Amino acid sequence: MAVPAIFLQNLATAALFVLLIATATAYSNYTVGGDSGWFFNVTTNTSSANFSSWAASNTFSLGDFLIFNTNTNQTVVLTYNLTTYKACNTDDASDADTFHYDSGNSVFAKKISIPVPLTNEGLNYFFSDIDGGVQCLNGMQFAIDVKYGAGLPPSLNQPPPPPYVSPPGLGSAQSPPVSGPSSNRAFSTSASVQFFACALTVLAAVSIFIF
């Protein structure tokens, strides 16, 4: 006996719905330090939270985001280099393993929120390098072990764009290349948007096949 087309269509829709829900919950946002945020008290030389304890109480996976609620008196440095992390500064850091994140705002004590995607499996080190590492040495640092989880979503798994090369001026030699987007800028992406578009395309294809 043939299975009714409407039954197959409803089954496909239900399967896609379950897949969408599973994907939507596959990645998480974590607010660093919880309600205490990412701050440093220069009067007492203390951090707003015990960030190592906060990190130890959570499990992190690729595709998750760390949200740093802070102000411009602190920095956010991500490094995969243990030596840089222990030094509490980026003097000898490599552009390939150490990244500064900021909002681009230079106003003193301006409140900002910095999202940092977790794109590298294994140990990730974070610290603030303000005042030559004083903040870092007094608690503004933590390390996390990032698991593979569901893997990187497509929106975070793209190769970097090639560097932009400006066109040569009239009657002049070829202009030198201009660097493309900095490798240390924070991502502001959403994995769910691309996935929903893909899911809708699959659903449409299933409907066409059935009818």
Backbone hydrogen bonds in HBPLUS format (Angstrom, degrees):
<---DONOR---> <-ACCEPTOR-->    atom                        ^
c    i                          cat <-CA-CA->   ^        H-A-AA   ^      H-
h    n   atom  resd res      DA  || num        DHA   H-A  angle D-A-AA Bond
n    s   type  num  typ     dist DA aas  dist angle  dist       angle   num
A0007-PHE N   A0004-PRO O   3.11 MM   3  5.35 128.0  2.40 100.7 113.6     1
A0008-LEU N   A0004-PRO O   3.25 MM   4  6.69 157.3  2.31 150.4 155.8     2
A0009-GLN N   A0005-ALA O   2.92 MM   4  6.19 155.9  1.98 151.6 158.8     3
A0010-ASN N   A0006-ILE O   2.95 MM   4  6.12 159.3  1.99 143.0 148.3     4
A0011-LEU N   A0007-PHE O   2.91 MM   4  6.10 152.0  1.98 146.0 154.3     5
A0012-ALA N   A0008-LEU O   2.93 MM   4  6.15 156.5  1.98 146.2 152.2     6
A0013-THR N   A0009-GLN O   2.93 MM   4  6.18 156.2  1.99 147.9 154.8     7
A0014-ALA N   A0010-ASN O   2.92 MM   4  6.10 159.2  1.96 146.2 151.6     8
A0015-ALA N   A0011-LEU O   2.97 MM   4  6.18 156.4  2.03 146.6 153.0     9
A0016-LEU N   A0012-ALA O   3.00 MM   4  6.22 158.3  2.05 147.5 153.0    10
A0017-PHE N   A0013-THR O   2.94 MM   4  6.15 152.2  2.02 146.7 154.8    11
A0018-VAL N   A0014-ALA O   3.01 MM   4  6.28 160.6  2.05 150.2 154.2    12
A0019-LEU N   A0015-ALA O   3.02 MM   4  6.25 154.3  2.09 143.4 150.8    13
A0020-LEU N   A0016-LEU O   2.84 MM   4  6.07 152.8  1.91 148.6 155.8    14
A0021-ILE N   A0017-PHE O   3.02 MM   4  6.27 159.9  2.06 150.9 155.5    15
A0022-ALA N   A0018-VAL O   2.97 MM   4  6.18 160.5  2.01 147.5 153.1    16
A0023-THR N   A0019-LEU O   2.96 MM   4  6.14 155.2  2.02 146.1 152.5    17
A0024-ALA N   A0020-LEU O   2.90 MM   4  6.05 158.5  1.94 149.1 155.3    18
A0025-THR N   A0021-ILE O   3.17 MM   4  6.35 141.9  2.32 143.9 152.3    19
A0026-ALA N   A0023-THR O   3.09 MM   3  4.97 159.4  2.13 102.1 108.5    20
A0065-PHE N   A0028-SER O   2.95 MM  37  6.44 156.5  2.00 151.4 158.5    21
A0030-TYR N   A0065-PHE O   2.82 MM  35  6.20 158.7  1.87 159.1 166.2    22
A0067-ILE N   A0030-TYR O   2.70 MM  37  5.86 168.2  1.71 153.1 154.3    23
A0034-GLY N   A0031-THR O   2.95 MM   3  5.28 159.4  1.99 133.6 132.8    24
A0032-VAL N   A0067-ILE O   2.92 MM  35  5.89 153.5  1.99 142.4 151.0    25
A0036-SER N   A0033-GLY O   3.20 MM   3  5.43 140.8  2.37 135.0 129.1    26
A0037-GLY N   A0034-GLY O   3.29 MM   3  5.82 154.6  2.36 112.0 118.1    27
A0038-TRP N   A0069-ASN O   2.89 MM  31  5.82 171.0  1.90 152.4 154.4    28
A0048-SER N   A0039-PHE O   2.98 MM   9  5.21 150.0  2.07 143.8 139.4    29
A0041-ASN N   A0046-THR O   2.81 MM   5  5.37 174.0  1.82 170.6 169.3    30
A0045-ASN N   A0041-ASN O   2.72 MM   4  5.43 123.0  2.04 143.0 159.9    31
A0046-THR N   A0041-ASN O   3.31 MM   5  5.37 143.2  2.45 134.2 141.6    32
A0054-TRP N   A0050-ASN O   3.02 MM   4  6.34 157.8  2.07 150.0 157.1    33
A0055-ALA N   A0051-PHE O   2.90 MM   4  6.03 160.8  1.94 143.7 148.6    34
A0056-ALA N   A0052-SER O   3.00 MM   4  6.17 154.1  2.07 142.4 149.4    35
A0057-SER N   A0053-SER O   3.20 MM   4  6.36 128.6  2.48 140.1 151.7    36
A0057-SER N   A0054-TRP O   3.19 MM   3  5.33 142.3  2.34  99.6 110.3    37
A0058-ASN N   A0055-ALA O   3.21 MM   3  5.58 167.6  2.23 114.5 116.9    38
A0147-LYS N   A0060-PHE O   2.86 MM  87  6.15 177.3  1.86 142.7 142.1    39
A0064-ASP N   A0061-SER O   3.11 MM   3  5.79 161.5  2.15 138.7 141.0    40
A0062-LEU N   A0147-LYS O   2.90 MM  85  6.30 138.2  2.08 157.7 166.9    41
A0063-GLY N   A0118-LEU O   2.91 MM  55  5.52 167.0  1.93 160.9 160.5    42
A0118-LEU N   A0064-ASP O   2.88 MM  54  5.57 158.2  1.92 168.4 165.0    43
A0066-LEU N   A0116-VAL O   2.85 MM  50  5.11 166.5  1.87 146.5 149.1    44
A0116-VAL N   A0066-LEU O   2.79 MM  50  5.11 157.4  1.84 150.4 158.0    45
A0068-PHE N   A0114-ILE O   2.88 MM  46  4.96 173.9  1.89 139.6 141.7    46
A0114-ILE N   A0068-PHE O   2.92 MM  46  4.96 161.9  1.95 133.9 138.4    47
A0070-THR N   A0112-ILE O   2.97 MM  42  5.52 164.2  2.00 160.0 164.5    48
A0112-ILE N   A0070-THR O   2.93 MM  42  5.52 168.5  1.94 132.2 135.3    49
A0074-GLN N   A0071-ASN O   3.21 MM   3  6.14 167.0  2.23 128.9 129.9    50
A0072-THR N   A0110-LYS O   2.99 MM  38  5.37 133.7  2.21 128.1 141.4    51
A0101-TYR N   A0076-VAL O   2.92 MM  25  5.41 161.3  1.96 166.2 168.3    52
A0077-VAL N   A0127-PHE O   2.85 MM  50  5.29 145.4  1.97 156.6 167.6    53
A0127-PHE N   A0077-VAL O   3.02 MM  50  5.29 145.7  2.14 139.3 148.8    54
A0078-LEU N   A0099-PHE O   2.88 MM  21  5.21 166.9  1.89 157.6 160.6    55
A0099-PHE N   A0078-LEU O   2.73 MM  21  5.21 162.2  1.76 158.5 164.8    56
A0079-THR N   A0125-TYR O   2.86 MM  46  5.21 159.9  1.90 148.6 154.2    57
A0125-TYR N   A0079-THR O   2.91 MM  46  5.21 160.2  1.95 163.7 167.1    58
A0080-TYR N   A0097-ASP O   2.89 MM  17  5.40 149.6  1.98 153.2 162.3    59
A0085-TYR N   A0081-ASN O   3.08 MM   4  6.37 159.7  2.12 150.8 156.9    60
A0086-LYS N   A0082-LEU O   2.90 MM   4  6.12 162.0  1.93 152.5 156.4    61
A0087-ALA N   A0083-THR O   3.02 MM   4  6.16 143.2  2.16 141.0 151.1    62
A0088-CYS N   A0084-THR O   3.13 MM   4  6.31 126.2  2.43 140.5 153.2    63
A0088-CYS N   A0085-TYR O   3.21 MM   3  5.27 142.9  2.36  98.3 108.6    64
A0093-ALA N   A0090-THR O   3.21 MM   3  4.83 168.4  2.23 101.7 104.3    65
A0097-ASP N   A0094-SER O   3.18 MM   3  5.60 156.4  2.23 109.6 115.8    66
A0098-THR N   A0094-SER O   3.09 MM   4  5.97 128.9  2.36 156.0 167.7    67
A0110-LYS N   A0107-VAL O   3.32 MM   3  5.57 151.6  2.40 133.5 127.3    68
A0122-GLY N   A0146-VAL O   2.90 MM  24  4.88 170.2  1.91 134.7 138.0    69
A0146-VAL N   A0122-GLY O   2.77 MM  24  4.88 161.5  1.80 140.7 134.2    70
A0124-ASN N   A0144-ILE O   2.86 MM  20  5.38 160.3  1.89 159.0 164.7    71
A0144-ILE N   A0124-ASN O   2.94 MM  20  5.38 160.1  1.98 154.5 161.2    72
A0126-PHE N   A0142-PHE O   2.89 MM  16  5.47 166.9  1.91 171.9 175.5    73
A0142-PHE N   A0126-PHE O   2.99 MM  16  5.47 151.6  2.07 147.6 150.2    74
A0128-SER N   A0140-MET O   3.12 MM  12  5.77 141.9  2.28 158.7 156.7    75
A0133-GLY N   A0130-ILE O   3.14 MM   3  5.58 141.6  2.30 107.7 117.9    76
A0134-VAL N   A0131-ASP O   3.26 MM   3  5.44 159.5  2.31 106.2 112.2    77
A0137-LEU N   A0133-GLY O   2.93 MM   4  6.14 161.7  1.96 156.9 161.7    78
A0138-ASN N   A0134-VAL O   3.15 MM   4  6.29 124.3  2.47 138.1 151.5    79
A0138-ASN N   A0135-GLN O   3.07 MM   3  5.17 142.1  2.22  99.7 111.1    80
A0140-MET N   A0135-GLN O   3.00 MM   5  5.42 161.0  2.04 141.4 136.7    81
A0139-GLY N   A0136-CYS O   3.30 MM   3  5.54 142.0  2.46 119.6 113.6    82
A0141-GLN N   A0139-GLY O   2.89 MM   2  5.56 137.0  2.08 101.6  90.3    83
A0151-GLY N   A0148-TYR O   2.87 MM   3  5.35 153.0  1.94 140.7 142.0    84
A0156-LEU N   A0153-PRO O   2.99 MM   3  5.63 155.6  2.05 121.2 128.2    85
A0157-ASN N   A0154-PRO O   3.18 MM   3  4.96 158.6  2.23 100.2 106.8    86
A0178-VAL N   A0164-TYR O   3.06 MM  14  5.62 143.8  2.20 151.5 162.6    87
A0172-SER N   A0169-GLY O   3.20 MM   3  5.34 157.6  2.26 128.0 123.4    88
A0185-ARG N   A0182-SER O   3.44 MM   3  5.84 168.6  2.45 116.0 114.9    89
A0195-PHE N   A0191-ALA O   3.26 MM   4  6.46 160.6  2.30 148.9 154.8    90
A0196-PHE N   A0192-SER O   2.87 MM   4  5.97 164.7  1.89 155.1 158.0    91
A0197-ALA N   A0193-VAL O   3.18 MM   4  6.40 158.8  2.22 147.9 153.3    92
A0198-CYS N   A0194-GLN O   3.04 MM   4  6.26 157.0  2.09 146.2 152.5    93
A0199-ALA N   A0195-PHE O   2.81 MM   4  6.07 156.9  1.87 153.1 160.0    94
A0200-LEU N   A0196-PHE O   2.96 MM   4  6.15 157.7  2.02 149.0 154.0    95
A0201-THR N   A0197-ALA O   3.13 MM   4  6.36 150.5  2.22 142.1 149.8    96
A0202-VAL N   A0198-CYS O   3.03 MM   4  6.38 155.5  2.09 149.2 155.4    97
A0203-LEU N   A0199-ALA O   2.93 MM   4  6.19 159.2  1.97 150.4 156.1    98
A0204-ALA N   A0200-LEU O   2.97 MM   4  6.17 153.9  2.04 144.1 150.8    99
A0205-ALA N   A0201-THR O   3.03 MM   4  6.29 152.9  2.10 144.3 151.8   100
A0206-VAL N   A0202-VAL O   2.93 MM   4  6.22 152.3  2.01 149.7 157.3   101
A0207-SER N   A0203-LEU O   3.02 MM   4  6.26 156.8  2.07 147.3 153.1   102
A0208-ILE N   A0204-ALA O   3.05 MM   4  6.31 157.8  2.10 148.7 154.0   103
A0209-PHE N   A0205-ALA O   3.03 MM   4  6.23 155.9  2.09 145.3 151.8   104
A0210-ILE N   A0206-VAL O   3.01 MM   4  6.24 155.5  2.07 148.5 154.7   105
A0211-PHE N   A0207-SER O   3.10 MM   4  6.27 163.5  2.12 150.7 154.5   106
